[in-house]
Each structure stands twice: as C-alpha cells, then as structure tokens.
C-alpha cells in the first residue's frame, strides 16, 4: 500500500474498495475460515538470539485493533477513504523451522471485506517465518503463501495488500542503552540497509530498504499522549533507497503494535482499548474522513 514499496492495490481492489468502505455498517465478526496450508518440515536455523533492545511481548489470546485509511489514488488530490478496522489476534504458538513462533491472525472487524492474513512471527524478535494471505475469488476463499526468507532479517512490507501488517526489524535500539556508555548525549543509530528480492514470473528484482531507529521528533511526540503507557518511545523510518519514499512508525513499550504508521498513501493507528474506536484526525490531517463518510 505504500506506492514506493510496490504496487499497492490491484485495479480490481481499487474498484471494490469504495464499496467496501461504504458497507462498514455490516455486523462485526470474523470472516469465514479458509484452509491454511500445513507448516513445512522443521529445519535447523542458525538465527542468533535477539540482542538487547525493544521487542513487543505478546501472549496467546492478546488482541488489538488497527484503524487504517487509504488515499484514493484515482484522485489527484488528497482524498482519503473511510477507515477500515483490522483485528490482530495472537491465536497460538507453533514451531516453524525449529523456531518458536506466535501465530498472528489478522482479519477485518466487519464481515464485508473477505481478506485475512496469518503470520508466523518468531517469539524472540518477531522475525517473519511464514506469511499466508486469504482472499476472495470467483470460486470462494483462496489462500497463498508469500515467499519469505526466514534466515535473513528484513522489514516486512505489505506492498500488494490492504492488510496493514508492516513490521520493522527488531529489536529496536533503546536510547537509554545507547546512553549507558557514559557520554550522555544521544545520537541516532546509523541506518540499517536490507536487500529485498522479489521474484516475478521467474525474474528476480532487487531493491533496498533502509531502517532508521531514533527518538521521536517533536512533530510526532504528542502522538503518544493518548496511550499513557509510560515506556520508552521509538520512531522508525523505513525508506526505499531508490525513490526516497518514507514510512514512519511510532512504537512504545507496553504497546503490542506500532501506535502509528504513516506514509504517503496510508495512515494506520492503533486504537487504545479505553478510547472510542475512531480516533480524531492527527494534527495537520483535518481532511481525514470519519468512519461512514464518503
């Protein structure tokens, strides 16, 4: 969904999305289950343990909701579609490639959108080990497994789906740990660059994504006030090194997911469990539509 990370929406999805958003009044619930391919045989993995830093901690049964809005790419101006809510549910833990993994099920809060995803994420550092997407077709629900290299860490970018499962590479560097050298002054860590290889029709396409972990800047610092978690805060910038487009994520200790994720074509917010489900527009985004508006 981030333009620079790939083609965000297929033509058919763009045609259907306004209808999907307008039908948000449907009864809530989880869409029908589709058969999930069995896990592959376990193999040895040389992955090292996560170094000291921040990694979100989950437990089976945890559940949270994200609210995502998408820019209407058929219009030249800043036209944003009504929000779609996505439920994230930690269903279980399973071993994949001899690695203990959370099984994270993502599905829409309303029945009208027949899209889901199942992510197998390593408990130690949330590294993606498997990713299965479930989507509608003329012949009913179908599933596909996206190619993932579990032995090489890289940011997880949903570049051809509406589902906002984007993740940075963990652990994130703690400013307090960086200051432990006695110098006191904070300096942002150098960007980490990851090669992402995508295969299409037998051809391999390589691009690079850089990840920068830093203290939240003044523009984003106020975003944490509604969550009142009190833990350390992090700002992560994922940049396509070729186009320069940036996705900015805000993380905070005690939160299961990024409290905010913004790019040119998508805005995602974690809904605090004690606040109304639809959050007020962020500063500077006064044109953001409210749920139910067209």
C-alpha positions in Angstrom: 0.0 0.0 0.0 3.0 2.2 0.1 3.4 3.4 -3.5 7.1 3.3 -3.5 7.3 -0.1 -2.0 5.5 -1.6 -4.9 2.1 -1.6 -6.5 -0.2 -1.2 -3.5 -3.5 -2.1 -4.9 -4.5 -4.2 -7.9 -7.0 -2.5 -10.3 -9.8 -4.7 -9.0 -9.1 -3.8 -5.4 -9.3 -0.1 -6.2 -12.7 -0.6 -7.9 -14.0 -2.5 -4.9 -12.6 -0.5 -2.0 -15.1 2.4 -2.1 -17.9 -0.2 -1.9 -16.2 -2.0 0.9 -15.7 1.2 2.9 -19.3 2.3 2.4 -20.5 -1.0 3.7 -18.9 -0.6 7.1 -22.3 -1.0 8.8 -22.2 -4.7 8.4 -22.3 -6.8 11.5 -18.9 -7.3 13.2 -17.2 -10.6 13.2 -14.6 -12.7 11.7 -14.9 -13.7 8.1 -15.1 -17.4 7.1 -12.1 -19.5 7.5 -10.1 -20.8 4.6 -7.9 -23.8 4.6 -4.3 -22.9 5.7 -1.5 -24.9 4.2 0.3 -27.2 6.7 3.5 -26.0 8.1 6.7 -27.1 6.3 9.0 -29.6 7.9 11.2 -28.1 10.6 14.7 -27.4 9.6 17.7 -26.1 11.5 18.1 -22.4 11.7 21.3 -20.5 12.5 19.5 -17.4 13.7 21.1 -15.8 16.7 19.3 -14.6 19.8 17.9 -11.0 19.8 20.4 -8.5 21.1 19.4 -6.2 23.9 16.7 -3.8 22.7 12.9 -3.4 22.4 10.8 -6.3 21.1 7.0 -6.2 21.7 5.9 -9.0 24.1 2.7 -10.9 23.4 0.9 -13.8 24.9 -1.7 -16.2 23.5 -5.1 -14.5 23.4 -3.8 -11.0 23.0 -6.0 -8.9 20.7 -5.8 -5.4 19.4 -7.4 -3.3 16.6 -5.8 -1.0 14.0 -7.7 1.6 12.0 -6.4 2.2 8.5 -7.3 4.9 6.0 -6.1 4.8 2.4 -5.6 7.6 -0.1 -7.8 7.3 -3.2 -5.2 7.0 -5.9 -7.8 7.6 -8.6 -8.0 11.2 -7.5 -5.1 13.6 -7.9 -5.7 15.5 -4.6 -5.5 14.4 -1.0 -8.7 12.4 -1.0 -8.9 9.7 1.8 -11.3 6.9 2.0 -13.3 6.0 5.1 -11.3 3.8 7.6 -11.2 0.1 7.8 -10.6 -1.6 11.1 -8.4 -4.7 11.3 -8.3 -7.1 14.3 -5.0 -8.7 15.3 -5.3 -11.8 17.4 -2.5 -13.9 18.8 -4.1 -17.4 18.3 -1.3 -19.7 19.4 2.4 -20.6 19.3 3.9 -23.1 16.9 7.3 -24.2 15.8 8.4 -23.2 12.3 11.9 -24.1 11.1 12.7 -25.1 14.7 11.8 -21.6 15.9 9.1 -20.9 18.5 6.6 -18.6 16.7 3.5 -16.6 17.5 0.6 -17.4 15.2 -1.0 -14.0 14.5 -4.4 -13.9 12.7 -5.4 -10.6 11.1 -9.0 -10.1 9.8 -11.4 -7.2 9.2 -13.6 -6.1 12.1 -16.6 -6.2 9.7 -17.8 -9.0 7.5 -17.9 -7.1 4.3 -14.2 -7.4 3.4 -13.1 -11.0 2.7 -9.4 -10.7 3.4 -7.3 -12.2 6.1 -3.7 -13.0 6.9 -1.9 -15.4 9.1 1.6 -14.5 10.2 4.1 -16.8 11.9 6.5 -14.5 13.8 9.5 -15.6 15.9 8.8 -15.1 19.6 12.3 -13.8 20.2 12.3 -10.9 17.7 9.1 -11.1 15.7 11.0 -12.1 12.6 8.6 -13.3 9.9 8.8 -17.0 9.3 5.7 -17.6 7.3 3.0 -15.4 5.8 -0.3 -16.7 4.4 -2.9 -14.4 2.9 -6.5 -15.4 2.4 -8.6 -13.6 -0.2 -11.9 -14.0 -2.1 -12.2 -15.3 -5.6 -14.9 -16.3 -8.0 -14.6 -19.8 -6.6 -14.6 -19.0 -2.9 -11.9 -18.2 -0.5 -8.4 -19.0 -1.6 -5.0 -18.8 0.2 -1.5 -18.1 -0.9 1.8 -18.2 0.9 4.1 -15.3 0.3 7.8 -16.0 -0.2 9.8 -15.2 3.0 13.4 -15.9 3.8 13.4 -16.7 7.5 17.2 -16.8 7.7 17.7 -13.2 6.7 16.1 -10.4 8.6 14.4 -7.6 6.7 11.4 -5.3 7.2 8.0 -6.8 6.4 6.2 -4.6 3.9 2.7 -5.2 2.6 3.1 -3.9 -0.8 0.2 -5.5 -2.6 -2.4 -5.9 0.1 -4.8 -3.7 2.2 -3.8 -5.5 5.4 -1.5 -3.3 7.5 1.0 -5.8 8.8 4.1 -3.8 8.1 6.9 -4.5 10.7 10.4 -3.2 11.1 13.4 -5.4 12.1 13.6 -5.9 15.8 15.0 -5.3 18.3 14.8 -1.5 18.3 17.7 0.3 19.9 16.8 1.7 23.3 18.0 5.3 23.8 18.7 4.5 27.4 21.0 1.7 26.4 22.8 3.9 24.0 23.5 6.4 26.7 25.0 3.7 29.0 28.4 4.4 27.6 28.7 7.4 30.0 28.8 10.1 27.3 25.1 11.0 27.9 24.5 12.7 24.6 22.0 10.8 22.3 22.9 10.2 18.7 20.6 8.3 16.3 22.0 4.9 15.2 23.1 4.5 11.7 20.5 3.3 9.2 20.5 -0.4 8.5 20.1 -1.4 4.9 18.3 -4.6 3.8 18.2 -6.1 0.4 14.7 -7.3 -0.6 14.5 -9.6 -3.6 11.1 -10.3 -5.2 10.6 -12.9 -7.9 8.0 -12.3 -10.6 7.5 -14.8 -13.5 10.9 -16.3 -12.9 12.7 -13.0 -12.8 14.3 -11.6 -9.6 14.0 -7.9 -8.8 16.2 -6.4 -6.1 15.6 -3.3 -4.1 16.9 -1.9 -0.8 15.0 -0.7 2.2 16.8 1.2 5.0 15.6 1.3 8.6 16.5 4.1 11.0 15.6 3.8 14.7 15.6 7.1 16.6 14.0 9.1 19.3 10.6 10.5 18.3 10.9 14.0 16.8 8.9 17.0 18.0 6.3 16.5 15.2 5.4 13.0 16.4 6.0 13.2 20.2 2.4 14.2 21.0 1.1 11.0 19.4 2.0 9.0 22.5 -0.2 11.1 24.9 -3.4 9.1 24.3 -1.8 5.7 25.2 -0.4 6.7 28.6 1.9 3.6 28.6 4.9 5.4 30.2 7.6 3.2 28.5 10.3 4.2 26.1 9.3 5.5 22.7 10.7 4.8 19.3 10.4 6.3 15.9 11.3 4.0 13.0 11.7 5.2 9.4 11.6 2.7 6.6 13.0 4.3 3.4 13.0 3.0 -0.2 16.6 3.9 -1.0 15.8 4.2 -4.7 12.7 6.5 -4.6 13.3 8.1 -1.2 9.8 7.5 0.0 9.4 7.0 3.7 7.1 5.1 6.0 7.2 6.4 9.6 6.2 4.1 12.5 5.9 5.1 16.2 6.4 2.4 18.8 6.1 2.4 22.6 6.9 -0.1 25.3 3.8 -1.7 26.6 2.0 -1.5 23.2 1.6 -4.6 21.1 2.0 -2.9 17.8 3.0 0.5 16.4 0.7 3.2 17.7 1.0 5.0 14.4 2.2 4.2 10.9 2.1 6.8 8.1 3.2 7.0 4.5 2.0 9.0 1.5 -0.8 6.5 0.7 -1.8 5.1 4.0 -2.4 6.1 7.6 -2.7 3.5 10.4 -3.4 4.0 14.1 -3.6 1.6 17.0 -6.9 2.0 18.8 -6.4 2.4 22.5 -8.6 -0.1 24.3 -10.0 2.7 26.6 -10.8 5.2 23.9 -13.6 5.4 21.3 -12.8 3.2 18.3 -12.5 6.1 15.8 -9.7 8.4 16.7 -9.7 12.1 16.0 -7.6 13.3 13.0 -3.9 13.7 13.6 -2.6 17.3 13.6 -2.4 18.6 10.1 -4.8 15.9 8.7 -8.0 17.8 9.0 -9.3 16.4 5.7 -9.2 12.9 7.0 -12.6 11.3 6.7 -14.6 9.9 9.6 -16.0 6.4 9.5 -19.1 6.2 7.4 -18.4 9.3 5.4 -17.6 9.2 1.7 
